[in-house]
């Protein structure tokens, strides 16, 4: 796969994942079943705490196969109201040995087409969350209205670094308006999550705290920490991209711990950024996460990654003489919430 360009390799992977019958042959090896891995994530009871992050299955077409590789839940999308081609190619680059830079720009088929895909019956392996985004409150809420009845929860992507217009929702006032509109569009009490941007200085930290306050007031039921890190990328048409993988892991841990401490653990946190092993996931739980999400590790380590992490977590639980992942959550948050330069 690595002899091909990243986007070509992704298309090849999608071809295989769309053929779920292939994955029935190996699901018994990849799906780790153990009560010690069960976690409560807000309203969800997860068979295991390892989720897929948004970005891999942009059009919500590979649900069956992805669950058969051992994920406890899936975050699909990001979906927008109208179809988007995304930014001009090339728009994703490997950064060996284990990172990616993407400048995709949210390519997807649009909420109306994707809603027909989501409406197809599927086995209930675990929760399906769809990430949505928009350039206006109206786009966001109409997209939400189309997909919310068809999924188990919705993640609001307000932090993609590759679509400039989305970042207007990183101000407390605009996010307040958005969440009020989303609340008015609900047809049920399904969870709404918000994917937060990373922060690297006191000003950014204070702004994220204000966003968290807005989310708490609006009864948002989960926070995903965090999106990719904005970096300069001269090969990209927009001159920037989002860095993912292990280079962002320590910042993710810091932000998860800071968020956990700031909220006193009252809002479930999904740790997203650089997780590629059971030990990485363990550190994220200790920092305050209730679940972990990954994407870049799937690219570099293949479809057995969720299974491998879950097996490593069972080993770490046995070594710690703990009976559940829940016993680990937040145990190291005070020491991991260090700020840059400290």
Secondary structure in CASP SS format (residue, H / E / C, confidence):
PFRMAT SS
TARGET T0000
AUTHOR 0000-0000-0000
METHOD secondary structure of the structure
MODEL  1
X C 1.00
X C 1.00
X C 1.00
X C 1.00
X C 1.00
X H 1.00
X H 1.00
X H 1.00
X H 1.00
X H 1.00
X H 1.00
X H 1.00
X H 1.00
X H 1.00
X H 1.00
X H 1.00
X H 1.00
X C 1.00
X C 1.00
X H 1.00
X H 1.00
X H 1.00
X H 1.00
X H 1.00
X C 1.00
X C 1.00
X H 1.00
X H 1.00
X H 1.00
X H 1.00
X C 1.00
X C 1.00
X C 1.00
X C 1.00
X H 1.00
X H 1.00
X H 1.00
X C 1.00
X E 1.00
X E 1.00
X E 1.00
X C 1.00
X C 1.00
X E 1.00
X E 1.00
X E 1.00
X C 1.00
X C 1.00
X C 1.00
X E 1.00
X E 1.00
X E 1.00
X C 1.00
X C 1.00
X C 1.00
X C 1.00
X C 1.00
X C 1.00
X C 1.00
X C 1.00
X C 1.00
X C 1.00
X H 1.00
X H 1.00
X H 1.00
X H 1.00
X H 1.00
X H 1.00
X C 1.00
X C 1.00
X C 1.00
X C 1.00
X E 1.00
X E 1.00
X E 1.00
X E 1.00
X E 1.00
X E 1.00
X E 1.00
X C 1.00
X C 1.00
X C 1.00
X C 1.00
X E 1.00
X C 1.00
X C 1.00
X C 1.00
X C 1.00
X C 1.00
X C 1.00
X C 1.00
X E 1.00
X E 1.00
X E 1.00
X E 1.00
X C 1.00
X C 1.00
X C 1.00
X E 1.00
X E 1.00
X E 1.00
X E 1.00
X C 1.00
X C 1.00
X C 1.00
X C 1.00
X C 1.00
X E 1.00
X C 1.00
X C 1.00
X H 1.00
X H 1.00
X H 1.00
X H 1.00
X H 1.00
X H 1.00
X H 1.00
X H 1.00
X C 1.00
X C 1.00
X C 1.00
X C 1.00
X C 1.00
X C 1.00
X C 1.00
X C 1.00
X C 1.00
X E 1.00
X E 1.00
X E 1.00
X E 1.00
X E 1.00
X C 1.00
X C 1.00
X C 1.00
X C 1.00
X H 1.00
X H 1.00
X H 1.00
X H 1.00
X H 1.00
X H 1.00
X H 1.00
X H 1.00
X H 1.00
X H 1.00
X H 1.00
X H 1.00
X H 1.00
X H 1.00
X C 1.00
X C 1.00
X E 1.00
X E 1.00
X E 1.00
X E 1.00
X E 1.00
X C 1.00
X C 1.00
X C 1.00
X C 1.00
X C 1.00
X C 1.00
X H 1.00
X H 1.00
X H 1.00
X H 1.00
X H 1.00
X H 1.00
X H 1.00
X C 1.00
X H 1.00
X H 1.00
X H 1.00
X H 1.00
X H 1.00
X H 1.00
X H 1.00
X H 1.00
X H 1.00
X H 1.00
X H 1.00
X H 1.00
X H 1.00
X H 1.00
X C 1.00
X C 1.00
X C 1.00
X C 1.00
X C 1.00
X E 1.00
X E 1.00
X E 1.00
X E 1.00
X E 1.00
X E 1.00
X C 1.00
X C 1.00
X C 1.00
X C 1.00
X C 1.00
X H 1.00
X H 1.00
X H 1.00
X H 1.00
X H 1.00
X H 1.00
X H 1.00
X H 1.00
X H 1.00
X H 1.00
X H 1.00
X H 1.00
X H 1.00
X H 1.00
X H 1.00
X H 1.00
X C 1.00
X C 1.00
X C 1.00
X C 1.00
X E 1.00
X E 1.00
X E 1.00
X E 1.00
X C 1.00
X C 1.00
X C 1.00
X E 1.00
X E 1.00
X E 1.00
X E 1.00
X C 1.00
X C 1.00
X C 1.00
X C 1.00
X C 1.00
X C 1.00
X C 1.00
X E 1.00
X E 1.00
X E 1.00
X E 1.00
X E 1.00
X E 1.00
X H 1.00
X H 1.00
X H 1.00
X H 1.00
X H 1.00
X H 1.00
X H 1.00
X H 1.00
X H 1.00
X H 1.00
X H 1.00
X H 1.00
X H 1.00
X H 1.00
X H 1.00
X H 1.00
X H 1.00
X H 1.00
X C 1.00
X C 1.00
X C 1.00
X C 1.00
X C 1.00
X E 1.00
X E 1.00
X E 1.00
X E 1.00
X C 1.00
X C 1.00
X C 1.00
X C 1.00
X C 1.00
X H 1.00
X H 1.00
X H 1.00
X H 1.00
X H 1.00
X H 1.00
X H 1.00
X H 1.00
X H 1.00
X H 1.00
X C 1.00
X C 1.00
X C 1.00
X E 1.00
X E 1.00
X E 1.00
X E 1.00
X C 1.00
X H 1.00
X H 1.00
X H 1.00
X H 1.00
X H 1.00
X H 1.00
X C 1.00
X C 1.00
X C 1.00
X H 1.00
X H 1.00
X H 1.00
X H 1.00
X H 1.00
X H 1.00
X H 1.00
X H 1.00
X H 1.00
X H 1.00
X H 1.00
X H 1.00
X H 1.00
X H 1.00
X H 1.00
X H 1.00
X C 1.00
X C 1.00
X C 1.00
X C 1.00
X H 1.00
X H 1.00
X H 1.00
X C 1.00
X C 1.00
X C 1.00
X C 1.00
X C 1.00
X H 1.00
X H 1.00
X H 1.00
X H 1.00
X C 1.00
X C 1.00
X C 1.00
X C 1.00
X C 1.00
X C 1.00
END
